[in-house]
Amino acid sequence: FFFFNDTATTEIYTEQIVGSVRCVQETASGGVYQCLNQRRGIVNEEIQVTGTPLSLIRAYLPVSESFGFTAHLRSLTAGQAFPQCVFDHWGTVNGDPFEAGSKIAQIITDIRKRKGLKENIPSLDNYVDKL
C-alpha cells in the first residue's frame, strides 16, 4: 500500500466572447490592438476587405474585461472602429491562484469579496478530516 499525497491542479474558467471589430481606416487598427492588449484579448485573425480601406479584426476577449470595451475602443480609435461581440466559448485563465499579485488571484479575491467570503483562499488543512 502506497500513500500518495498529491493535490489536483487548479484551473479557473471564464467566459470568452469573440469580438469582431470593423476599422474604417488602417490607422485605427493600432488603437484596436492597444485596447485588446489592455483587456487580455487575443487576436485571432485580421482580414483586409479588398478594394476598401476597411479591415476586420477578430479577437477573443474575456467577458469580465468587456465592460466598457466599446467606449474605450472608440476613444482610442477616434470613433473609427465598431465592435460586435458574441459569446464563443469557455477558456482557462492562465496563472497560479496561490501566487500573490497574479491576475487570477485578483479575480478570485474579487469573487470572494462579492460573495461575502473571507478574502484569503483557505488552506488545504481546512478540508482534511481530523479524527
Buried (B, 14 or more C-beta within 10 A) or exposed (E): EEEEEEEEEEEBEBBBBBBBBBBBEEEBBEBBBBBBEEBBBEBEEBEEEEEEEBBEBBBBBBEBBBEEBBEBBBEBBEEBBBBEBEEBEEBEBEBEBEEEEBEBBEBBBEEBEEEEEEEEBEEEEEEEEEE
